Amino acid sequence: MTDNEPNSASMPSKPATRSAITVVLITVLLDAVSFSIIMPIMPNLIHELTGEGLSQAATVGGWLLFVFAAVQFLSAPLLGALSDRYGRRPVLLYSLVAFGVDYMIMGLAPTLGWLFLGRILSGIPGASWTPAYAYTADVSTNDNRARNFALVGAAFSCGFIIGPAFGGLLGLLGSRAPFLAAAALAFGNFTLGFFVLKESLPKASRRAFSWRRANPIGALLQLRKHPRVLGLAVVLTMWFLALQAYPATWAFYTAYRFGWTPALIGLSLAAYGAVIAFSQARLAKPVLARLGEKRTSLYGLLLASIAFFGQGFAQEGWQVFLFIPLWLLAALAMPTINAMMSTRIPMDAQGELQGANASLASISAIIGPIMVTQLFSAFSGPGAAVDFPGAPFIAGGLITLLSAGLLVRALRRAAPATEATRQPEAIED
């Protein structure tokens, strides 16, 4: 057997890729809808519970995202390790039903404290994309992994088309309606997954559970065993950090700067989701074939930085829409970097990798919302020395430029693993 021939006895058997990917795409789609449907109405709900203006409400929103991310940081590697041990299906199903319970708590929250409790509880299953990406890795080959990861990203983006649009419209019925609708979607998603989602990881390819890999610090330290992905992990972390400007401040920024209503905020987020979904669903294959993974990810980061700067300096609401088309390529950066990381580690460590990536995303989501909402608060409102509410997006552009430079450096050092080096590792106790 040559170095390029996989060992069929040790490699996991792959289910039919098309049907398996379709099921996980539907799961991710509904999950994203239930998450994003609450975004346009969050400023109104915080205002109802606190009576604060937009600048102060944004700070509260940042802390809500902070506690969600902190709990997710602790939970993500645990979900990844459990999916490597018991399979992807039970972990995904747990995440979905837990989301339904958490959204019900937030939808019925009588005080700000209850809203924080809901965010804390929702952080536990909040890393459901960890087993989703691991599932995708299970049923993919080196040739189609980047495209399949992009499809998962497209499904998530489609959720961000449907969710914010309906969330903004449901907000007309009251600030609680989107939360209750999100709970219903999560429970419906669980029901769908329970009946149609099949396991993707054969028992012969599973590894023993280890707390060393299941805690966030241990999961990150496991990356040291895979030096080919360390530089790319740093790039991904910076990219995640830059992206926090959107979920943390978009609703507050557009309401403050342009006077947008929840319905218009929802439609703007839906426009973003439409561009990103189209890119990841339809452009990933031809763009990757023409540019390759390295240039696709680099050009994507550079165009994203331009979008950040343009929207940060926008003076009129219509101007922010001019920069949305840049995300046709920028949207391919994250799934492409993720795919490049996936091809550089063994097959039986995919759940561990995605758990580590989720931990990196959580670190960014812990730091990012506080950073950008504090920037927004400092540069908006009556007490601001300089009225410049676009400051969070300028910060996002600078961080993205830095991540592009780090990507160039990382790609000079990293090389994909051969099929032989991607054989499953020995099971550790």
N, C-alpha and C positions, 0 to 999 in steps of 0.2 A: 504494500500500500504506500502511495506517495504522500508527501507532506500536504498536498492539496486535496486529498481524498478523505472525507469525514469518516469516522468510525461509526458505522450504522448501529452497532450494538450499544454504543454509549450515548449516541445522540438522541434527543427526544424525538418521538414520532410526531409529525406535524399534521394536525387536522386539515381538512380542506380549507385553504386560506380564505377564499371568497366568503363562504358561509360564516366562518369563525369571525372574520373581521367585520362582517355586516352586523352581527349580534353585538359585538363590543362597541361598534360605532353608534348604534341606537342607544346603548346604555350611556355612553359618554354624552351624546346629544341631549337626552332627557335630564341627565345630571347637570349639564351646563345651563339648561333652561331654568331648572329649579333654583340654581345659584344666582343667575343674572337677573331673574325677574324682580328681585328686591332692590336692585341697584338704583333705579331712578327715584324711588320713593324714600330712600334712606334719609336724605336731608330733612324731609317733611316729618318723618317719624321722630327723629332726634329732636327737632324743634318742638313737636307736641309734648315730648316727655321732659324737656329741659327749659323751654322758652328762650333758648339762646339764638343769636343771629347766626348767619352762615359761617362767618369766620370762626366763631367759637364752636359751632356745631361740627365743623370740619375737624377740629381737634378731637372732639368726642368720637367722630367716625374713625379717625386714625387709631385711637386706642381700642376701638372695637375690632378693627382689623389686626391690631397688635396681639390681642389676647387669642384671637382665632389662629393666627400664625404661630404663636408660641406653643399652643397645644398641638397644632399640626406638626410642628418641628419634633415634638416628643413622640408623636404617634406614627409619622410616616415610615421610619425605618422598621418599626414594629410590624406595620401592615406588609411591608416588603418582605421581611423575614418570614412572617406567617404564610405569605403566599408562596414562598419558596419551599416551605415545609408541608403545608396542607393543600396547596393549589390556589389558583387565582379566583375561582368561582365563589367559595364561601366568604372570602374577604371582600369581594365586590358587593355581594348581597348584603353583608353586614353594613357596609358603608351606606348603601341606599336606604335601608330601613331606618338607620340612625339619623340620617339627614331629615327624613320625614318628621320624626319626633322633635328634632331641634327646631325646625321651621314652625311647627305648631306652637312651641314655647315662645318664640320670638313674635309670632303673629298675635298672641294673646297677652304679651308682656304688659303689665299695668304700670311698671316703673322702669327707669333706666337700668337698675340692678338686674331685673329679669332679662332685659335685652342683652346685658353682658353675660348672664348665665347661659342664654341660648347660643351666643357666639363661642363661649368656652366649650360647651358640649358639642357644637357642630365642628369644632376643630379636630375632634377625635376621628371621625370618619372623613374629614375634609381632604385627605390625601388619597381619595379613591382613584386618581389618575395613576398612582403608583402601580397597583395591580393591573390597571387597564393597559399601561405601556408594557408591563411585563408579559401580559397576555398577548399583546401584539408581537412582541419579540419572539414568543413561543411559536407563533404560527407564520413567521416570516423567514426569508432567506437573506443572505447578504445582498442579493440583487434587488429585492423589493422592500427591504427594511425601511429605507429613508422614505419611500413613497407611502408605505403603510403608516409610518409614524406621522407623515403629513396628513393622511386621511383622518387619523385620530384627532389631530389638531383642527382639521376642517370640521369634524363633527362638533367639537367643542365650540368652534367659531359660529357654526350654524345655531347652536344654542344661544349664542350671544346676539344673533339676529332676532330670534323668536322671543327670548326672555325679556330683554329690555323693552322691546316694542309693546309686548303685552303687559309688562309691569307698569310702564308709563300710562297705558290706557286703563288698567285695573286700578291705578292710583286715583282715578276719577271717582271710584266707589269708596275710597277711603284708604288711609295709609296701611291698614292691616290686610287688605284684600290680597296684595301680591304675596305676602308671607303664607297665607293659608293656601293660595293656589300652588305655591312652591312645595308645600307639604304634600298636597294631593299628587303632584307630579312625581315626587320622590317615592311615595308609596306605590304609584302606578308603575314606576320604573322597576321597583323591587319585584312586583308581581310578574312583569315581563321577563326579567332576568331569571326568576325562580323557575319558570316553565321552559324557557328556550335557551338559556346560557349553559353551554357544556364546558367541562373542564378542559384546559389546554395543556396542562403540565402532567405528563404521565407519572405514576408513583415511582417508577424506576429512576426518574430524573430529579427527584426531590432531594433536598438536603436536610440534615438535622437542624432543629431550631437551636439558636445560640443567642444568649443575651448580649454577648459581645458584639454581634452584628445587629441586634434588634434595638439597641439604644442609639440615640442620634449621634453621640460622639463616636461610639464604636463603629457605626455605619460609615461615618466620614473617614475614620482611620483605616477602614477596609480599603478605601481608595488607594492607600499607599501600596497595596499589593499590585495595583494596576497603574504603573507610572505613565503608561501611554495616554491615560485620560485625565491626569491631574491638571494640566494646563487648560484643557477644554472645560473642566469643572469650574475653574476660576472664571473663565469667559461666561459660562452659563449663569454663574452667580451674579456677575455684574449686570448681565442682560436682565435677569429677573429683578434686580434692584431698580434698574431704570424704568421697567414697566410698571412699577408701583404707582407712578404718577397718575395712571389712568383709573384703576379701580378706587384709589384713595381720594382723588381730588376732582375727577372729571365732573361729577354731578354738582359739586359745590362751586367749582371754577366757572362752569358755563351758566349756572344760575346767578352767580355774583357778577360776572363780567358782561354777560349778554342778556340776562333776565329770562333765561329759558325756563319753561314749565317742565314738570316731570314727563309729560307726554313727548315734548321735543327732545329732552335729554334721552329718553328711551329710544326715540327714532334715530338720534345721532349715534348712539351705541350700536343700534341695529345696522346702520350703514357701515360702521367699522367691521362688525361681524360679517356682513355680506362680502366685503372686499377680502377679508382674511379667509373666509370659508371658500370663496371662489379660487383664491390663490392656492390654498393647500389641497383642494380637491381636484382642480383642473390644470394648474400650472406646474405643480411639483414635478411631475414626470418629464414634460418637455424642458423645463428650466434646468433640472438636474442633469438631463441628457446633454444639454448644450453647454452649461457652465461647469458642471461637476459640483461636488459637495463643498469644496473649499471656497471657490469663488461665489457660490450661491449664498453661503453663510456670511462671507465678508461683505459682499455688496448689499445684502439685506440689512446688516448692522449700519452701514454707512447711510443708506436711504432712511432708515428709522431715525437716525440722529437729525437729519434734515427735517423730518416730520415733527419731531419734538420741538426744534427751534422755531419752526414756522408757526405751530399752534401756540407756543408760548408767547410769541410776539403779536399774535392776531389781535386786531382792533375791532373787527366786526365778526358777528357769528358766522356769516357765510364763508369767511376766510379759512376757518378751521377745516372746512370740507375740501379745500383745494389740496390739502396734504394727505388726505386719506388714500388716494391711489398709490402713494409710495409704499403702502403696506402690501401691495401685490407681490413685491419681492421681500420686503422686510418680514412678512409673516412666515417665510420659509426658514428663517435663521434658526429658531429654536428647535424645530423637529429635525433639521439637518445636523445641527451640533449634537443633538441627542443620538441620532443615528450613527454619527461618526464615533461617539463614545461606545455605543452598543457593539460595534464591529471590532472593538479593541479589547474585549473581555470575554471570558468563557461563557458558554451557553447557560450553565447552571447558576450563574451569578447575576442574571438579568434582573431578577426581583431585587437583589441587593443593590444593584446599580440604580435602579429606578427609585428605591427607597432613599439612597444617598442623594440623588438628584432632587427628590422631594424635600429632603432636609435642607439642601442648599436653597431651594426656592423658599422654604419656610424662614430661613435665616434672613433672606432678602425681604420677605414679607413681614418680619419682625422689625427690622430696621427701617425699611422703606416708608411705610405709612406714617410713622411718627415723623420721619425726616420731611416728607413732602407736605404733610398737613401743617407742620410747624412753619414751613416756608410759606405756605399759603396764608396762614393766619398772620404771620409777621409782615407780609406784603399786601394785606387787604384789610378792610375795616377802618373804622374811624381812628384807631390808634396807630395805624401804619405810618412809619416815617416816609416810605416811598410806596405809592400805590401801584404794585406790579404783581397781580395775582397769577400771572403766567410763570412765576419763578420755579414752581415744581417741574414744569416741562423743560425749562432751560437746564435744570440740574439733570433731568433724564437724558437730554441730548449730550451733555458732557460725559456722563457715565457711559453712554453707548459708544461714543468715540473712543473712550479708554478701553472698552471691551473689544472693539475692533482691532486696536493695536495689540492687545494681548492675544487675540485670535491668530494674528499673523505670526507671532512668536511661538505660540503653542503648536501650530501646524508645521513649523520647521522641525520640531522635535518629535512629534507623534507620528506613528505609522500604524496602519491597520494590522490586526493580527491575521495570520493564516487560519484556515479551518482547523489545522492541527493544534494550534495554540488556543483555539476556542473550545476544545473539548472540555466537558464538565470536570470540575475539580473533585478531589477526593472528599467524601462527606466527613465533616468535622463534628465531633460531639460537643 
